[in-house]
């Protein structure tokens, strides 16, 4: 099991494993219905947060095996303002997926983009994946802009392909290949991603 050197520093942020002391910060944004509108979970209580902290969020190693993931807290000035996830889907081999959720009071400041760059570096440089993707509800324009700023390209727009939270929704799939990353993306050790 490979574990990154925590915390991962960016220009303004720290990425690190989540801990029990973060529970109030996490519930502050993960309990908001609008924050959860386009993500695969409902508003969460402290009980939900505690269960995740003791379970899936307790992992600190890179997701080397299919169906594994790594969730990191995004800290700004001592407060967790969001969390990011690097997942290894079961198929296809050599693929990773990124996801993110942030507090609404920090929206529009580039924190999601800044926090996801190190995830791309971990996926391509540490895990050696061929392709990283991001899937999102097509109505989530802010999330699409994050993936575009990361240099990911829109690969697919599936129309009403998912029964999600009581309605048919459409899915956008963005992706980046390892050769695209090598051609122009900062490495994990560069000042802009540490």
N, C-alpha and C positions, 0 to 999 in steps of 0.2 A: 504494500500500500504506500502510495506516494502522497506526502502531505506538503502543501505549499509552505513557504516561509511566511508565517503570519506575524503582524498584520501586513497585508498587501497595501502599499501606499500609492495613492495617485496624487495629483497636484493638490486636491482639496480634501480628499476622503481617505478613510481607512476601511479596508474590507477584511473581515475577520469572522471566525465562528461565532454563532449566537450563544448567549449564556443567559442564565436565569435572571440576572440583573437587568436584562433588556426587555423583560416581559411587558412592562408598562409602556415603553416606547413602541413595541410591536402591536399591542392591542389598540394603541392610540390611532393607528392608521388602518390596521387590518380589521377593525370592527366597523368601519365606515361603509355603508352600502354602495356609494358611488365608487369607492376604491375597488370594491369587489365585483363591480358590474361585469367586467370583461375577463376576469380571471377564474380559474377552475376551483374556486372555493367561495363559500358564503361568508358573510361577516363573522368574525371570530371573537370568542369570549376569552377571558383569561384562562379558563379551563382548556379551551382548544389550543391556546398558545403554549401552556404548560405541557400538554400532551405532545405537541410537535417538538418542543425543546428537549423532552426526554426521549423522543423517538427519532424521526427522520432528520431533524436539525442537529442532532448530536454528532453526526458524521463530520469529520474534519479532513478526511482523505479525499483525493481526487476520485471522481467516478470512473474507475477503470473497467468495471464490469457492466454489461447491459442491465438496464433497469435500476441503475444506481444513480445517485445525485449528490450534489454538494450545495448547500444553501449557506450563504454568507450574509452577515449583517453589514450594512453600509453606514459607517459612523461619520458624523460631522460635528465637530466641537463637542465631543462626549455624548452625543445623542444618536441613536439609531434612527435614521430617516427613511430607511428602506431596506429591502433585502433582494438579493440576486441569486439565481439558481443556475447551475450547470448540470445538465442531465445527459445520461447515456440511454437513448431508447433501445429497445430490443432489436429493432431493424431500422435501417440497414446497418450492417457492420461499418465502423469507421465514421459514424455520425454522432454529433453532439447537438444539444439544443440548449438555448439560453432563455431565461425568463427573468422578470423583475417586477417589483411592486414598490411604490414610494408614497410617502405621506403627501397629501395634496398641498400642504403649505410650502413645500419645496419644489413644486412643479414648475417647469419652464426655465430652470437654471442650469440644465445640462448635466445634472448629477447622474441620471440613469445612463446616459451615454458614457460618461466618465467611469462609472462603476462597471459597465459591461466590457470595456476594452480589455481589462485584465482577464476577464472570463474567456475572451477570444484567445488571448495569449496562452492561457493555461490549456485550453482545448487543443490549439495547434502546436504549441511548443512543448508542452509537458505530456499531453496524452497522445499527440501525433495523429489526431483525427484528420480525415480527408475533407469533411464538410461540417459546418456549423449552421444550424437553422434557428429561426425564430418563427413561431406560429402565433397568430393573434386573430381576434375577432375583427372583421373588416371594418366595423364601425369605430374602432379604436385608433383614430388618426394620430394621436400623440405617441402611441407606441410604435406605429409605423414610422414616424419621423425619427425615433430613436434608432431603429434598425437601419434606416437610410443613412443617418449620420455616422453610423459605425462602418459604412461602406458595404453593407449587405444589399443584395439585389432582390427585387420582387421576382419570385419564380412561379408563383401560382396564386390564382384567385378562385377558390372553390365556392360556388354559389349555393347557399342554403344547404350545406353539407353536414351540418351538425345540429342536433337537437340539444340546445344548451339553455339551461335555466328557464325551461318552459316555452321556448320558441325556436324556430328554425333560424340559424345564423349562418353567415358566410365567413370563410376562413381565408386569411392571407398567409402565404408562406414566403419568408425571406431567407436567403442563404448566402454563404461565402465559402469558397473552396480554399484549401491550404495554399495553393499557388497564388491565389489572389491576396491572401494574407501576407505571404512572403514578398510579394511585389510592392507592397507599400504600407503595410501596417506596422505600428510600433511594437517592439518586443516587450516582454514582461520586464526586462531590465532597463528599458528606456525611461528617461526622466518623466515623460508625459504619462506613463502608465504605472509608475511606482509611487 
